[in-house]
């Protein structure tokens, strides 16, 4: 069973459309799932949600989705400087004002996790758990330098066993590791990569064989148009620079 997993779109409609077109051009994709953070930092929060809903793409809540959906006072984002805090506040307030009531209500209904058992679970095959940050918090950053012990603790918290997979996003940096037979996959980001590659990123996972197959995909898109949309929305110039550089500026 092959799934396309997309995460951290962050209101970047140009990147999302390019990724969906790439997925549509491939054969054998059983379903697409999103791993949250649909909104924030760019100009098309409602359009992104509308696109996913029109295609019946199921998914989970990122920290941005759950906070905007419940009208919380901040996004729960990690900041490392006063400037980052200022920019995060600008993005969050813009998003809160821009989202429609329908978008807000949709974001509020997204589940924390999805547990897929494409072959019947442990009776017939592996589980695939989808979360945004970790199985315990959608604000916790599961970076590639986390220890094996941390990964196994998260797997235990989620009830995962050897052969199972957990996929997540939030850090905007793709990576994969196997620890104790459990497969850990960070999908990267569709709309706001932070690994120095400006192309949109997503993952295809295949759980139908004797061992899971994982393909990290990068898709070019019209970054210039996305940057122009950011500027037209009155968002900070640095948000556009971030898209052009694949996250090189510390914003």
C-alpha positions as CSV (number, residue, x, y, z in Angstrom):
1,X,0.0,0.0,0.0
2,X,1.6,3.3,-1.2
3,X,0.8,6.5,0.5
4,X,1.8,10.1,-0.3
5,X,2.4,12.0,2.9
6,X,2.5,15.8,2.8
7,X,3.1,18.2,5.7
8,X,3.7,21.8,6.7
9,X,2.1,23.4,3.6
10,X,1.8,26.7,5.5
11,X,-0.6,28.4,3.2
12,X,1.7,28.0,0.2
13,X,-0.8,27.2,-2.5
14,X,1.7,27.3,-5.3
15,X,3.8,24.6,-3.6
16,X,0.8,22.5,-2.8
17,X,-0.6,22.5,-6.3
18,X,2.8,21.4,-7.7
19,X,3.0,18.6,-5.2
20,X,-0.5,17.4,-5.9
21,X,0.3,17.4,-9.7
22,X,3.4,15.4,-9.1
23,X,1.5,12.8,-7.0
24,X,-1.3,12.7,-9.6
25,X,1.3,11.9,-12.3
26,X,2.5,8.8,-10.4
27,X,0.8,5.4,-10.5
28,X,-0.2,3.3,-7.5
29,X,-0.7,5.9,-4.9
30,X,-3.5,4.6,-2.7
31,X,-4.1,7.8,-0.7
32,X,-2.7,11.1,0.2
33,X,-2.6,12.2,3.9
34,X,-1.6,15.6,5.3
35,X,0.4,15.9,8.6
36,X,-0.7,19.3,9.6
37,X,0.4,23.0,9.7
38,X,-1.8,23.9,6.7
39,X,-1.7,27.6,7.5
40,X,0.6,30.4,8.6
41,X,3.4,32.4,7.0
42,X,1.9,32.7,3.6
43,X,-1.0,34.2,1.7
44,X,-3.5,31.3,1.0
45,X,-4.7,29.6,4.2
46,X,-8.3,29.3,3.0
47,X,-7.4,28.2,-0.5
48,X,-5.0,25.5,0.8
49,X,-7.8,24.1,3.1
50,X,-10.3,24.3,0.3
51,X,-8.0,22.4,-2.0
52,X,-7.5,19.6,0.5
53,X,-11.2,19.4,1.4
54,X,-12.2,19.3,-2.3
55,X,-10.0,16.3,-2.8
56,X,-11.1,14.6,0.5
57,X,-7.5,14.5,1.7
58,X,-7.6,13.5,5.3
59,X,-5.0,14.5,7.9
60,X,-4.1,15.7,11.3
61,X,-3.7,18.9,13.2
62,X,-0.3,20.7,13.4
63,X,0.3,23.2,16.1
64,X,-0.7,26.0,13.8
65,X,-3.9,24.4,12.9
66,X,-5.0,23.5,16.5
67,X,-4.1,27.0,17.8
68,X,-5.8,28.9,14.9
69,X,-8.8,26.6,15.1
70,X,-9.3,27.3,18.8
71,X,-8.3,31.0,18.6
72,X,-5.4,30.4,21.0
73,X,-3.2,33.4,21.8
74,X,-0.1,32.1,20.0
75,X,1.0,29.3,17.6
76,X,3.2,27.4,20.0
77,X,6.1,27.9,17.6
78,X,9.7,27.7,18.8
79,X,11.5,31.0,18.6
80,X,15.2,31.7,19.1
81,X,15.4,35.5,19.1
82,X,13.3,38.5,19.7
83,X,13.1,39.1,15.9
84,X,11.8,35.5,15.4
85,X,9.2,36.1,18.0
86,X,8.1,39.3,16.3
87,X,7.8,37.6,12.9
88,X,6.0,34.6,14.4
89,X,3.5,37.1,16.0
90,X,3.0,38.9,12.6
91,X,2.3,35.6,10.8
92,X,0.0,34.3,13.5
93,X,-2.1,37.5,13.7
94,X,-2.3,37.7,9.9
95,X,-3.5,34.1,9.7
96,X,-6.1,34.5,12.5
97,X,-7.6,37.5,10.6
98,X,-7.4,35.8,7.1
99,X,-9.0,32.5,7.8
100,X,-12.7,32.2,7.1
101,X,-15.1,30.7,9.6
102,X,-15.3,27.5,7.6
103,X,-11.5,27.2,7.6
104,X,-11.3,27.8,11.3
105,X,-14.0,25.2,12.0
106,X,-12.2,22.7,9.8
107,X,-8.9,23.2,11.5
108,X,-10.5,22.8,14.9
109,X,-11.9,19.4,13.9
110,X,-8.6,17.9,12.8
111,X,-7.5,14.9,14.9
112,X,-4.2,14.7,16.8
113,X,-3.1,11.5,15.0
114,X,-4.2,8.9,12.5
115,X,-3.4,5.2,12.9
116,X,-3.4,3.4,9.6
117,X,-3.4,-0.4,9.4
118,X,-3.3,-1.0,5.6
119,X,-2.8,-4.7,5.8
120,X,-4.8,-5.4,8.9
121,X,-2.4,-4.3,11.6
122,X,-0.2,-6.8,13.5
123,X,-2.3,-9.7,12.4
124,X,-1.3,-9.2,8.7
125,X,1.2,-6.3,8.5
126,X,2.6,-3.1,10.0
127,X,1.0,0.0,11.4
128,X,1.6,3.5,10.1
129,X,1.0,6.2,12.6
130,X,0.7,9.8,11.5
131,X,1.5,12.7,13.9
132,X,2.7,16.3,13.4
133,X,5.4,16.7,16.0
134,X,5.6,13.5,18.2
135,X,3.0,11.0,19.5
136,X,2.8,13.0,22.7
137,X,2.9,16.7,21.6
138,X,2.4,18.5,18.2
139,X,4.7,21.3,19.4
140,X,7.7,19.1,20.2
141,X,10.5,19.1,17.5
142,X,11.6,15.6,16.5
143,X,14.9,16.4,14.8
144,X,17.4,14.1,13.2
145,X,19.8,14.5,16.1
146,X,17.4,13.0,18.6
147,X,18.8,9.9,20.3
148,X,17.8,6.4,19.6
149,X,16.5,6.3,23.2
150,X,14.2,9.2,22.4
151,X,12.9,7.5,19.3
152,X,12.2,4.3,21.1
153,X,10.5,6.1,24.0
154,X,8.2,7.8,21.4
155,X,7.5,4.5,19.8
156,X,6.6,2.9,23.1
157,X,4.3,5.8,24.0
158,X,2.5,5.2,20.7
159,X,2.4,1.4,21.1
160,X,4.5,0.8,18.1
161,X,6.4,-2.5,17.5
162,X,9.1,-3.7,15.2
163,X,8.0,-3.3,11.6
164,X,5.7,-0.3,12.3
165,X,6.3,3.2,11.1
166,X,5.6,6.7,12.5
167,X,5.6,9.6,10.1
168,X,5.8,13.3,11.3
169,X,6.7,16.8,10.2
170,X,7.0,20.0,12.1
171,X,10.8,20.5,11.7
172,X,10.6,21.1,7.9
173,X,13.7,18.9,7.5
174,X,13.2,15.4,6.0
175,X,15.0,12.4,7.5
176,X,14.6,8.7,8.1
177,X,16.0,6.3,10.6
178,X,15.2,2.7,11.8
179,X,15.7,2.0,15.5
180,X,14.7,-1.3,17.0
181,X,12.9,-2.3,13.9
182,X,10.6,0.7,14.1
183,X,10.8,3.1,11.1
184,X,10.9,6.9,11.8
185,X,10.2,9.3,8.9
186,X,10.1,13.0,8.8
187,X,8.3,14.1,5.7
188,X,9.9,17.5,5.4
189,X,7.8,20.5,4.2
190,X,5.7,21.2,1.2
191,X,5.4,24.9,1.6
192,X,8.3,26.1,3.8
193,X,11.4,23.9,3.7
194,X,14.2,24.6,6.1
195,X,16.9,22.3,4.7
196,X,18.3,24.7,2.1
197,X,16.4,23.3,-0.8
198,X,13.6,25.6,-1.9
199,X,11.7,22.9,-3.7
200,X,8.5,21.5,-2.2
201,X,9.1,18.2,-0.3
202,X,7.0,15.2,0.5
203,X,7.3,11.5,1.1
204,X,6.0,8.3,-0.5
205,X,5.9,5.3,1.8
206,X,5.1,1.7,0.7
207,X,4.2,-0.8,3.3
208,X,3.1,-3.6,1.0
209,X,6.4,-5.5,0.8
210,X,8.6,-7.5,3.2
211,X,10.2,-4.2,4.2
212,X,8.9,-0.6,4.0
213,X,10.0,1.5,1.1
214,X,10.5,5.2,1.6
215,X,11.0,7.8,-1.2
216,X,11.8,11.4,-0.5
217,X,10.5,13.6,-3.3
218,X,11.3,17.2,-4.2
219,X,9.2,19.2,-6.6
220,X,10.0,22.5,-8.3
221,X,7.3,25.1,-8.1
222,X,6.8,28.8,-9.0
223,X,8.6,30.3,-6.0
224,X,8.5,33.8,-7.5
225,X,4.7,33.7,-7.7
226,X,4.6,32.5,-4.1
227,X,6.9,35.3,-3.0
228,X,4.9,37.9,-4.8
229,X,1.7,36.6,-3.1
230,X,3.5,37.0,0.3
231,X,4.3,40.6,-0.5
232,X,0.8,41.3,-1.8
233,X,-0.6,40.1,1.4
234,X,1.5,42.6,3.3
235,X,3.6,40.0,5.1
236,X,7.3,40.6,5.9
237,X,9.7,40.5,3.0
238,X,11.8,38.0,5.0
239,X,9.0,35.4,4.6
240,X,9.6,35.5,0.8
241,X,13.3,35.4,1.2
242,X,12.8,32.3,3.3
243,X,11.0,30.6,0.5
244,X,13.6,31.5,-2.1
245,X,16.5,30.1,0.1
246,X,14.9,27.0,1.4
247,X,15.0,28.3,4.9
248,X,18.5,29.7,5.0
249,X,17.6,33.0,6.8
250,X,16.9,32.4,10.5
251,X,13.3,33.6,10.4
